[in-house]
Amino acid sequence: MGGGIYSALSSQVMGNSDFFNGTLPSEYSNVLSGVFDMQMRNGNNQKYQNTFQASLIGIDMASEGPLNKNHNSSYIFNYRYSVTGLVMGADLKYQDLSFKLNFPTRNAGTFSIWGLGLTDRNKAGSLDKNEWKTFADRQDVKTELGKAIGGITHRLNIDNATYIKTSLSGTYSGIMQNVGQVDSLSSYTQVVGISNKSWNVVLNSFINKKFSSKHMNRSGFTATGLIYNLDYNITPNYGMNMPMENIVRSSGDNFHFSAFSNSVFSLSPNLSTSAGINLQYFDLDKNFLIEPRLNVQWNLTPKQSLSVAYGLHSRRERLDYYYVRNENNQLVNKDLKLAKAHHFNLTYDWGISDILHLKIEPYYQYLYDVPVEANTSFSVLNLEDYYLDKALNNDGKGRNYGIDFTLERYMNKGYYYLLAGSVFRSEYMGGDNIWRKTRYARGYSFNGVWGKDWVTGRNKNNMIGLNLRLTYQGGDRYTPIDQKLSEASHEIVLDDSRAFSNVYNPYVNGDVTFSYRINKKKVSHEFALKGLNIGIYTGQYGYQYNENSKSIEKLDILGTLWDICYKIHF
């Protein structure tokens, strides 16, 4: 939300969550590369705890506590409202609400009711002629985004070795965007009108059983009903004052089903394996897939292990891609197959001590059946636009390979750190059967996070905190500009025959937070100064045509964002 500044999931309600990359457990489907399995935690079932925060960006309030202490039921919620114009100069307004109610029972298991919702509105562009320099300055862009998800989850322990977990949820996503263009005659023309509304109903259930000390199995299914209303209207050439054309229009429903079974076997004291299978069916293109997953782990010592894994994964595209229409109003992408990937990885894991952990992971991923446009360099692997108007086929390919490492020191004696890095190559083959580097072929990426707390005050009950993050990575790749065509049309025209052959400068950036917390018996006060996007070099993400100077100029990304916060805990 907020134009991509923040996640709608607040850290106030986040529980233990898992991040998977590379070969995934068989319970995860409709994904090619990674999963962030996020959990909302239960509220405190014994006492009430509240937090309120005010900052230059907005307000944040959270509360948790018992609903019934005798039954150990609890609640937790978080609400945020933000207006970033004060610190960014942009017209962004967004808010979100998340909550979870937890109800343990004596014999019927545990029920949880949870939900998350957000609204996000932003406006860009200026109709003041004195501020016009580029084509985009003459656009009036209004975007509204709304998302909501809620459901009920039930966990039932059958015995000490078996439990069943089931959830029924519903989601809504709505994106509406309208863009108006002012031409040289000062007439206003709508050039973009997009409406994308979708509703999903998801039933998920699995049974987890430990048959013995050497065999544990988890099996289940996910059934998803996809309901949608799509209407995409785009002007073919913004600068020619042409009427909008409909490129996507459809309403209806589709069905996606996946089932899985995964077993973990202990073959010996130092050797174990995880073997599973995932079955997928998508009724839109009648795709039925069987995806095997396998992992073998050797415990070299009590603190060191080596594992090798393989997995086949697949992913459907966004629904609006399937309903693109050509000039004859024909659906051109209805028969697209799912994109697929073979993934291989090797993992070395070393628990150096109780607080220090090292992981090294070489990997190779081969993608096929990737949607591309015939006889061009286009591939959906590089797509960043919010709409697509091309006829696609599944002749594309891709490959990614490299090595990741992570060194983590858990919080101990007041400080922690995390060092993560990756050296890699990323390549694709578009509809012209030529292998090229992808948009994201940066070559390397290194990240460091460090934090330290100092106890202070007369009674040693106050705390000073300093947290730092630093990123250094290669620049994104980009397609060179066709200079002559750009000057003739007074807008940026790319030379697609040399797609992603150029690269931006390396990116060096970071964040810093300095805080001071005063702890009293029943209340705590916290003051913080936050600097986001503080960079030695913050990168660039494109070029623009300056209509005043009739020249092409570089376009830098957003600069530093400072925020001052006050938070009270009671």
LUMNUPA-123589 format. One line per field, with one value per residue (C-alpha): x, y, z; residue in three letters. Coordinates in steps of 0.25 Angstrom, whole numbers, always signed. Example, Ala and Ser with C-alpha at 12.3 -4.5 7.8 and 13.67 -1.06 7.14 Angstrom:
<rs>
X = c(+49,+55) $
Y = c(-18,-4) $
Z = c(+31,+29) $
res = c(ALA,SER) $
</rs>
This chain:
<rs>
X = c(+0,+4,+9,+18,+24,+18,+13,-2,+3,+7,+19,+9,+1,+11,+14,+25,+26,+34,+41,+44,+52,+57,+50,+37,+30,+19,+8,+11,+6,+3,+17,+31,+41,+38,+27,+26,+16,+12,+4,-4,-1,-11,-13,-9,-20,-16,-15,-18,-7,-9,+0,-2,+7,+7,+17,+19,+13,+1,-5,-4,-11,-12,-18,-18,-24,-33,-47,-50,-38,-45,-46,-32,-39,-32,-33,-22,-24,-16,-21,-12,-16,-5,-4,+10,+8,+14,+28,+28,+20,+12,-3,-4,-14,-16,-21,-22,-28,-24,-29,-30,-40,-35,-45,-39,-50,-49,-53,-56,-42,-38,-45,-39,-46,-37,-37,-29,-33,-27,-31,-20,-23,-13,-12,-1,+2,-1,-10,-2,+5,+16,+20,+20,+33,+30,+19,+15,+14,+2,-5,-16,-14,-24,-22,-31,-27,-36,-32,-39,-37,-44,-47,-49,-38,-40,-30,-34,-24,-29,-18,-4,+1,-10,-17,-26,-25,-36,-38,-49,-46,-51,-43,-46,-37,-41,-32,-37,-29,-33,-23,-26,-17,-16,-11,-5,-18,-22,-33,-35,-35,-37,-26,-27,-39,-36,-45,-41,-49,-48,-53,-47,-53,-43,-44,-32,-30,-19,-17,-3,+0,+13,+12,+25,+38,+43,+31,+22,+12,+4,-7,-18,-24,-27,-40,-41,-52,-48,-59,-55,-60,-50,-50,-37,-38,-25,-22,-13,-4,-6,+0,-9,-22,-28,-40,-38,-39,-44,-33,-39,-53,-59,-67,-69,-63,-52,-47,-33,-31,-18,-16,-3,+4,+17,+25,+37,+45,+57,+65,+76,+81,+88,+80,+66,+57,+45,+37,+24,+15,+6,-6,-12,-24,-28,-41,-39,-28,-31,-17,-15,-1,+7,+18,+29,+37,+49,+59,+70,+78,+90,+94,+109,+111,+101,+102,+104,+96,+96,+83,+80,+66,+58,+45,+35,+27,+17,+9,-4,-3,-12,-26,-26,-15,-24,-35,-27,-35,-30,-36,-46,-51,-45,-38,-24,-18,-30,-21,-9,-2,+4,+18,+27,+41,+50,+58,+70,+78,+88,+88,+99,+94,+103,+99,+112,+107,+93,+93,+101,+96,+101,+94,+100,+91,+95,+83,+79,+65,+61,+48,+39,+25,+27,+17,+24,+20,+24,+36,+39,+48,+36,+34,+25,+37,+41,+27,+26,+14,+0,-7,-3,-9,-1,-4,+4,+9,+17,+30,+38,+49,+58,+69,+74,+86,+95,+99,+92,+98,+93,+100,+91,+94,+81,+78,+87,+93,+86,+90,+88,+92,+89,+98,+92,+97,+95,+103,+95,+92,+77,+74,+62,+58,+47,+38,+50,+57,+69,+75,+77,+79,+66,+62,+66,+80,+87,+99,+100,+92,+97,+89,+93,+85,+90,+83,+88,+80,+87,+81,+81,+75,+76,+69,+74,+60,+61,+67,+74,+73,+80,+76,+83,+81,+90,+88,+98,+94,+96,+87,+75,+76,+69,+66,+73,+66,+64,+69,+63,+49,+49,+52,+42,+31,+34,+34,+42,+43,+51,+60,+54,+64,+74,+65,+72,+86,+89,+90,+88,+99,+100,+91,+96,+85,+80,+71,+74,+65,+69,+60,+59,+49,+45,+39,+30,+22,+10,+13,+25,+28,+37,+42,+49,+55,+55,+62,+57,+64,+77,+87,+100,+94,+79,+79,+70,+59,+58,+58,+48,+47,+47,+37,+43,+58,+54,+64,+65,+69,+71,+60,+64,+56,+50,+59,+61,+48,+50,+40,+38,+30,+24,+19,+12,+11,+1) $
Y = c(+0,+15,+13,+1,+8,-1,-15,-15,-26,-19,-24,-22,-34,-43,-56,-67,-67,-76,-71,-82,-80,-91,-104,-103,-113,-120,-112,-100,-98,-87,-81,-82,-77,-73,-73,-64,-72,-61,-64,-55,-57,-59,-48,-48,-56,-52,-36,-24,-17,-5,+3,+17,+24,+37,+42,+51,+40,+36,+29,+14,+8,-6,-14,-28,-36,-47,-48,-59,-62,-75,-80,-74,-67,-54,-43,-34,-23,-12,+0,+10,+23,+30,+43,+44,+58,+65,+58,+53,+64,+53,+51,+38,+33,+19,+12,-3,-11,-25,-34,-48,-54,-67,-77,-90,-100,-112,-123,-117,-111,-97,-87,-74,-62,-53,-42,-31,-19,-7,+5,+12,+25,+33,+44,+49,+59,+74,+82,+94,+98,+104,+91,+83,+78,+63,+56,+50,+64,+66,+54,+54,+40,+35,+21,+14,+1,-7,-21,-30,-44,-51,-65,-75,-86,-98,-107,-121,-130,-144,-150,-147,-151,-145,-132,-126,-112,-105,-91,-85,-71,-60,-49,-37,-28,-16,-7,+5,+15,+27,+35,+48,+54,+69,+72,+84,+90,+89,+79,+68,+54,+41,+31,+20,+14,+2,-6,-20,-26,-40,-49,-62,-73,-82,-95,-101,-114,-123,-135,-136,-150,-156,-170,-173,-167,-170,-166,-153,-149,-137,-138,-128,-119,-105,-102,-87,-81,-69,-58,-46,-34,-28,-15,-10,+2,+8,+19,+13,+26,+36,+47,+46,+49,+36,+29,+18,+4,-8,-18,-27,-29,-41,-45,-59,-69,-80,-91,-95,-108,-114,-126,-131,-141,-140,-150,-149,-161,-163,-174,-174,-165,-156,-157,-153,-150,-142,-147,-141,-139,-127,-129,-116,-113,-100,-100,-88,-95,-109,-111,-123,-124,-134,-127,-136,-130,-137,-133,-142,-137,-142,-138,-137,-133,-130,-115,-117,-122,-124,-125,-127,-124,-124,-119,-116,-103,-96,-83,-78,-63,-52,-54,-41,-47,-58,-49,-39,-37,-33,-23,-33,-35,-49,-55,-57,-63,-72,-85,-81,-92,-90,-86,-97,-98,-109,-105,-111,-106,-111,-105,-105,-102,-99,-95,-89,-86,-84,-70,-71,-78,-79,-84,-86,-89,-92,-93,-95,-92,-95,-89,-93,-91,-76,-67,-58,-50,-57,-51,-41,-40,-39,-49,-48,-50,-36,-29,-18,-11,-11,-16,-25,-24,-35,-48,-58,-73,-82,-83,-75,-80,-75,-79,-74,-79,-75,-76,-70,-68,-64,-61,-58,-54,-55,-44,-47,-37,-25,-27,-35,-35,-41,-42,-48,-48,-54,-55,-60,-59,-58,-60,-62,-66,-57,-60,-57,-70,-61,-63,-50,-45,-42,-28,-33,-39,-30,-40,-38,-33,-31,-27,-24,-22,-18,-14,-10,-7,+1,+0,+14,+23,+24,+11,+4,+3,+12,+8,+14,+7,+8,+0,+0,-6,-5,-11,-12,-18,-17,-8,-13,-15,-7,-6,+5,+17,+19,+33,+37,+31,+37,+51,+50,+45,+54,+42,+30,+19,+7,-2,-15,-22,-19,-22,-21,-20,-7,-7,+4,+8,-1,+3,+7,+10,+8,+11,+16,+17,+23,+22,+25,+17,+21,+10,+13,+3,+3,+11,+13,+25,+23,+34,+30,+37,+29,+31,+23,+22,+28,+25,+28,+25,+22,+17,+21,+14,+20,+32,+43,+52,+67,+74,+88,+85,+74,+65,+51,+52,+42,+39,+37,+29,+35,+42,+41,+40,+45,+42,+46,+36,+36,+23,+20,+6,+4) $
Z = c(+0,-1,-15,-10,+2,+13,+15,+20,+30,+42,+51,+63,+58,+51,+57,+54,+38,+29,+16,+6,-7,-17,-16,-8,+1,-7,+0,-7,-22,-32,-30,-37,-28,-14,-3,+9,+18,+28,+41,+50,+65,+76,+85,+100,+107,+121,+121,+112,+105,+96,+87,+80,+71,+64,+53,+41,+33,+41,+53,+57,+68,+73,+85,+90,+102,+107,+103,+114,+123,+128,+114,+109,+97,+92,+82,+75,+65,+58,+51,+43,+35,+27,+19,+13,+6,+18,+16,+2,-6,-12,-11,-4,+6,+11,+23,+28,+39,+43,+54,+60,+70,+76,+83,+89,+93,+102,+92,+79,+76,+74,+65,+60,+52,+45,+35,+28,+19,+13,+4,-4,-12,-19,-29,-38,-49,-50,-59,-57,-70,-62,-56,-70,-74,-79,-85,-71,-65,-74,-69,-57,-51,-40,-34,-24,-18,-8,-3,+8,+13,+24,+29,+40,+43,+51,+57,+64,+71,+68,+77,+82,+68,+59,+56,+45,+41,+32,+28,+19,+14,+5,-2,-10,-19,-26,-34,-42,-50,-58,-66,-73,-84,-87,-101,-107,-110,-95,-97,-87,-92,-84,-88,-78,-71,-63,-54,-48,-37,-33,-22,-17,-8,-3,+5,+10,+19,+23,+32,+39,+45,+52,+49,+56,+60,+46,+37,+38,+27,+23,+12,+8,-2,-6,-15,-20,-27,-35,-38,-46,-53,-63,-72,-78,-87,-93,-103,-113,-115,-103,-111,-123,-116,-120,-113,-104,-108,-100,-98,-87,-83,-76,-64,-59,-50,-51,-42,-37,-29,-23,-15,-8,+0,+7,+15,+24,+26,+36,+28,+39,+50,+40,+28,+25,+13,+10,-3,-8,-19,-23,-33,-40,-48,-54,-62,-70,-79,-75,-69,-60,-55,-46,-38,-31,-19,-13,-2,+4,+16,+23,+37,+36,+51,+61,+56,+41,+30,+15,+7,-8,-14,-26,-30,-41,-40,-48,-48,-55,-60,-55,-60,-69,-77,-82,-86,-95,-108,-122,-132,-136,-122,-121,-108,-112,-99,-94,-97,-89,-82,-68,-67,-61,-55,-51,-38,-32,-20,-10,+4,+14,+28,+40,+54,+58,+72,+79,+74,+61,+48,+34,+22,+8,-4,-19,-28,-43,-48,-62,-67,-79,-85,-81,-88,-99,-111,-125,-132,-122,-109,-100,-88,-76,-68,-70,-69,-60,-66,-59,-72,-84,-98,-106,-112,-105,-107,-98,-105,-95,-86,-75,-66,-53,-45,-34,-20,-7,+7,+20,+33,+45,+59,+68,+78,+90,+100,+93,+79,+66,+52,+38,+26,+13,-1,-15,-27,-39,-54,-59,-74,-83,-97,-103,-115,-125,-119,-115,-101,-93,-79,-71,-66,-52,-56,-46,-44,-29,-17,-3,+10,+24,+36,+50,+63,+77,+90,+101,+115,+122,+132,+147,+150,+137,+132,+119,+106,+94,+81,+68,+56,+42,+28,+16,+2,-9,-22,-37,-45,-52,-67,-77,-92,-100,-105,-120,-121,-135,-132,-119,-124,-135,-126,-114,-105,-101,-111,-108,-117,-114,-123,-112,-100,-86,-92,-84,-69,-58,-48,-36,-24,-10,+0,+14,+26,+40,+52,+65,+77,+92,+101,+115,+123,+135,+143,+135,+123,+113,+104,+92,+82,+69,+57,+44,+31,+20,+6,+11,+0,-5,-19,-19,-33,-45,-52,-66,-75,-79,-91,-86,-96,-92,-95,-106,-100,-93,-78,-67,-57,-42,-32,-20,-10,+5,+14,+29,+39,+54,+63,+77,+82,+96,+101,+113) $
res = c(MET,GLY,GLY,GLY,ILE,TYR,SER,ALA,LEU,SER,SER,GLN,VAL,MET,GLY,ASN,SER,ASP,PHE,PHE,ASN,GLY,THR,LEU,PRO,SER,GLU,TYR,SER,ASN,VAL,LEU,SER,GLY,VAL,PHE,ASP,MET,GLN,MET,ARG,ASN,GLY,ASN,ASN,GLN,LYS,TYR,GLN,ASN,THR,PHE,GLN,ALA,SER,LEU,ILE,GLY,ILE,ASP,MET,ALA,SER,GLU,GLY,PRO,LEU,ASN,LYS,ASN,HIS,ASN,SER,SER,TYR,ILE,PHE,ASN,TYR,ARG,TYR,SER,VAL,THR,GLY,LEU,VAL,MET,GLY,ALA,ASP,LEU,LYS,TYR,GLN,ASP,LEU,SER,PHE,LYS,LEU,ASN,PHE,PRO,THR,ARG,ASN,ALA,GLY,THR,PHE,SER,ILE,TRP,GLY,LEU,GLY,LEU,THR,ASP,ARG,ASN,LYS,ALA,GLY,SER,LEU,ASP,LYS,ASN,GLU,TRP,LYS,THR,PHE,ALA,ASP,ARG,GLN,ASP,VAL,LYS,THR,GLU,LEU,GLY,LYS,ALA,ILE,GLY,GLY,ILE,THR,HIS,ARG,LEU,ASN,ILE,ASP,ASN,ALA,THR,TYR,ILE,LYS,THR,SER,LEU,SER,GLY,THR,TYR,SER,GLY,ILE,MET,GLN,ASN,VAL,GLY,GLN,VAL,ASP,SER,LEU,SER,SER,TYR,THR,GLN,VAL,VAL,GLY,ILE,SER,ASN,LYS,SER,TRP,ASN,VAL,VAL,LEU,ASN,SER,PHE,ILE,ASN,LYS,LYS,PHE,SER,SER,LYS,HIS,MET,ASN,ARG,SER,GLY,PHE,THR,ALA,THR,GLY,LEU,ILE,TYR,ASN,LEU,ASP,TYR,ASN,ILE,THR,PRO,ASN,TYR,GLY,MET,ASN,MET,PRO,MET,GLU,ASN,ILE,VAL,ARG,SER,SER,GLY,ASP,ASN,PHE,HIS,PHE,SER,ALA,PHE,SER,ASN,SER,VAL,PHE,SER,LEU,SER,PRO,ASN,LEU,SER,THR,SER,ALA,GLY,ILE,ASN,LEU,GLN,TYR,PHE,ASP,LEU,ASP,LYS,ASN,PHE,LEU,ILE,GLU,PRO,ARG,LEU,ASN,VAL,GLN,TRP,ASN,LEU,THR,PRO,LYS,GLN,SER,LEU,SER,VAL,ALA,TYR,GLY,LEU,HIS,SER,ARG,ARG,GLU,ARG,LEU,ASP,TYR,TYR,TYR,VAL,ARG,ASN,GLU,ASN,ASN,GLN,LEU,VAL,ASN,LYS,ASP,LEU,LYS,LEU,ALA,LYS,ALA,HIS,HIS,PHE,ASN,LEU,THR,TYR,ASP,TRP,GLY,ILE,SER,ASP,ILE,LEU,HIS,LEU,LYS,ILE,GLU,PRO,TYR,TYR,GLN,TYR,LEU,TYR,ASP,VAL,PRO,VAL,GLU,ALA,ASN,THR,SER,PHE,SER,VAL,LEU,ASN,LEU,GLU,ASP,TYR,TYR,LEU,ASP,LYS,ALA,LEU,ASN,ASN,ASP,GLY,LYS,GLY,ARG,ASN,TYR,GLY,ILE,ASP,PHE,THR,LEU,GLU,ARG,TYR,MET,ASN,LYS,GLY,TYR,TYR,TYR,LEU,LEU,ALA,GLY,SER,VAL,PHE,ARG,SER,GLU,TYR,MET,GLY,GLY,ASP,ASN,ILE,TRP,ARG,LYS,THR,ARG,TYR,ALA,ARG,GLY,TYR,SER,PHE,ASN,GLY,VAL,TRP,GLY,LYS,ASP,TRP,VAL,THR,GLY,ARG,ASN,LYS,ASN,ASN,MET,ILE,GLY,LEU,ASN,LEU,ARG,LEU,THR,TYR,GLN,GLY,GLY,ASP,ARG,TYR,THR,PRO,ILE,ASP,GLN,LYS,LEU,SER,GLU,ALA,SER,HIS,GLU,ILE,VAL,LEU,ASP,ASP,SER,ARG,ALA,PHE,SER,ASN,VAL,TYR,ASN,PRO,TYR,VAL,ASN,GLY,ASP,VAL,THR,PHE,SER,TYR,ARG,ILE,ASN,LYS,LYS,LYS,VAL,SER,HIS,GLU,PHE,ALA,LEU,LYS,GLY,LEU,ASN,ILE,GLY,ILE,TYR,THR,GLY,GLN,TYR,GLY,TYR,GLN,TYR,ASN,GLU,ASN,SER,LYS,SER,ILE,GLU,LYS,LEU,ASP,ILE,LEU,GLY,THR,LEU,TRP,ASP,ILE,CYS,TYR,LYS,ILE,HIS,PHE) $
</rs>
